[in-house]
Every structure is written in structure tokens, then in C-alpha cells.
Amino acid sequence: MDVALARPQVSGFYDKPTGAIQYVVADQATKRCAIIDPILDFDEKSGATATKNADALLDFIRENGLELEWILDTHPHADHFSAAHYLSEKTGAPTAIGDRVVDVQKLWKAIYNWPDFPADGSQWDRLFGEGETFQVGTLPVKVLFSPGHTLASITYVIGDAAFVHDTLFMPDSGTARTDFPGGSAARLWRSIQDILALPDETRVFVGHDYQ
């Protein structure tokens, strides 16, 4: 199937405290779906976590008769925790992220002097490499390495939809910051060029909208 022709159904879920957008991407033919960048709620004052965002995603999937096939992260997030593990425990669906997450883990392990932290990506079920392909239902998915914001950022191209998270923002916000350890404006520029080289009909879904 031509990647540019398949058109997934995309539903976005906005988290106001972080300005982040989570997505449910569904293959209408098979009713199989993926969740992209799910958020684990965090209260800065109390330090407590909650699953309001994640449970809303599960409610949507159930109400629409969908079957969760993948739980996908685009990169390690500095502004929120991932609910991938929680969702996997609830559904049995596998979690995944780009394989360069290991580089980020090694970097932060050294910065925070955390010798016992397992910097091997084992917190996820699957580590995707550059150019690797898989499917959501019958939808073809390709992984693009999109470093710059972090060493591990990736873009998921699912049919005619590209999920770029922090590589690009809404037009009034530009791009993500590159001043985190491992960030690079030059790499981010090249990653943006790779995204802009996708077919003209590609829909681009960003991971933030700072309203």
C-alpha cells in the first residue's frame, strides 16, 4: 500500500497544563489503533501523579469500538511524564520509542549521577530504528529519525499523517527548543527539511499548541 494514499482517522486530545497534544490514530478498515505520546498527569505542588488523560484515551477507544495495537512515544519528554507503561498494563498493548532513547538515558544518567539506572531502553517493549516500518491495522508506518530537540526524537509517518511532536510547532510558535543536553539547532533544521520533503498531501500533526 502506498504510504501517501492511506488516510488514518486522527483524534487529538489536548492537555492544557502542558500545552501537549496526545493522539489516537485509527485504521478505519480494521478498527485497530495506536496512541501517540500519552500523558501521565503530574501535580507539581503535591508531587502526585494521576491518569485522567490516559483514562480519557481508553474511554475514547472503548466508546468507538477500537482495539489498541501500539502505544508510541516520539521522544523522552521534559515537560510531562509518559503514560505508556500505565496504558500497557491496562491493555496489554506494546510500548515503543526510537532506539536513540538509549543515548538520552546515558546522557541523563551521567548528569544526575544515577549509576543504577538501566540506560538500555528496556522501559519500552520495542525500540524502532531509523527507516523501520510496521503497521497499525492495515496502515503502513515508517519511522523517521528527527533529532535536534532531543537526541532521540522520531517522527511517525502513518499513511498520509506525520506525527512530528516537538520538531515543529504550530505556525505561531515555530519549533521546539534545542538547549537541553544533546539538543542541536543544526540537527533540528535538517530534521525539519526531512519532514518538508514528505509528499505534499502529508498532514502534519504537532505535539504542542501553546494557547
N, C-alpha and C positions, 0 to 999 in steps of 0.2 A: 504494500500500500504506500502511495506517495505521501511523505510526511506533510507536504504543504497542503494536501487536499483534505485530510482527516480533520474534523472540527469537533473538539470536545465541548461538552457543556461545562461552563466555568461559573462557580458561585464564590463570591468573596465575602469574608467575614472580618469586619473592622474592629480593632481593639483600640479604643480611644486613649487609654493611658500611655500606650507606646506608639500610637500612630501606625501600627503594623497591620498588615492585611494577611489573613490566612485564606487558603483556597481549598475548595473541594472540586476536583476535576473528574468528570464522569464520561464514560463511554455510553452513549445512549443506546447503542445496539445490544450491549451485554449487561448494562446496569452495574458494571464494575467501576470503581473509582479510586482515586488517590487523594490524600490530604497533603498539602504543601505548607510547611512552616507553621505547625500548630503551636499555640502559646499556652504556657503554664502560668496562670495568674500569680502575681507576687505583690504583697503589700510591704512597701519599704519601711513603714513605721513599725509594724509588728514582726516583720520577717516571715510572715505566714504565706504559704502557697495555697492555691485553690485551683479548681478545674472547671470553672464556669465557661471559659472559652472552649475548652476541649469537649465538654459535655454538650455544648450547643452544636458543635460539628457532628457529634454522634447522633444527636436528635435529628438533625437535618438529613443525615444519611438514612436513618431508620424511616423517617416520615416519607422519604422519596423512594423507598424500596431499593436502595443501593447496597452494594456489597463492597466493603473496603478491601482493597488489594495491596496498597502501598501506603506507608507513612514516610514522607520525604522531607528532609531538611536541605536547604540550599547552602547553608554555612553555619558555623557556630555564631550565635547572636550575643552581642554585648548588651543589648537593651532589654532583653527578656529571656526567660528560660524556655526550653522546648518541652512540649507536652508529648513528644513522640513515645517515650517509654510508657507513660500512663495509657496512651491510646492503644499501644501494642498489648499491654496487659489486659485491657478491656476487650480487645477484638481478636487478638492472635495475629494481626497483620504485621508483616515485617517492616522494620525501620531501615532507612538508608540515608546516606550522605556521600559527598565526594571523598575520594581516598586521600586527598591532601589534608584532610582534617587532622591526620597524624602529625603533620608539620606544625599546625597551630597548637596542638596539645603539647608537643615537645617544647615549643617556644614558651607557652604559659607555664608549663611545669617548672622550667628554669626560673622564670621571673618570680613566681610565687614560692619557690624553694619547696616544692611538693614532691619529694623523691619517690613516694609510694604510689603516685597517681599513674594508672596504666595508660600511657600515651601510645596506644596501638589501635585506636578506633573501635575497640571491642564493645563500646557502649551502643553501637548500632549493629544490625544484623547484616547489612550489606554496605560495602564501600565501592562506589562507582568510579571508574577511571575515565579519563578524557576520551570522548568519542564512543563510549559504551552505549549500547542500546538495550531496551527492554520494552515491555508492553503494559498498558493499563487496559484490560479487556482486549479489544482489537486495535486500540490506539497505539501507534508507534511512538516511542520516547527516545530521544537522544540526549546525552549529557555533554554539555559544553563547559570546559574549564574557563572560569571567568574571574581570575584573581585581580586584586587591586584593593578592594575594601578589606578583604582578608586573604590569607594565603590559600584558603580552601574553598572560596566561593565558586559555585557552579550555577549554570542555567539549565533548567529542564525544558526541552523543546518537545511539546506533546502535540502532535498534529500541527495545526496552524497557530498554536499558542506557545509563547515563550515566557517562562516564569523566571524573571531576572533578579528578583528581590532587590538588594541594595546596589546592584551595579548601575541601575538607572532609577531615578525617582520620577514623580510627576513633573511636567514641564516647568512649573514654577519653583521647583526645588533643586533641579539639576541631578547631581549624583551623590553617592554616599561619601563619607569622609574616608581619608586614607592615612590618618595619623595614628591609627592603632599599630602596635608592634606587628611587623610583617606587611603592613599596608604599603601601597605604591601607586602614586598617581599615574606613572607611565604605564604600569601594568593595567590599571583601570581603563586608561584610554584605549589600549589595544583590545581589551575585553569588550568595550563598547563598540569598537569597529567590527568585531566578530558578530555581535548581535545585529548591528545595522546591515550586515551582509546577508542576513537571512532573507528569504523571499519577501517581496513587497507586501503580500497579503498576510504576513505574520502579525498576529495580535500580541502585544507586549503587556504583560501583567507585572506591575511593580509590587514591591513588598511594603512600601510605606506611603502614606499620604498625610503630611503634617498639616492638619486643618487649623 
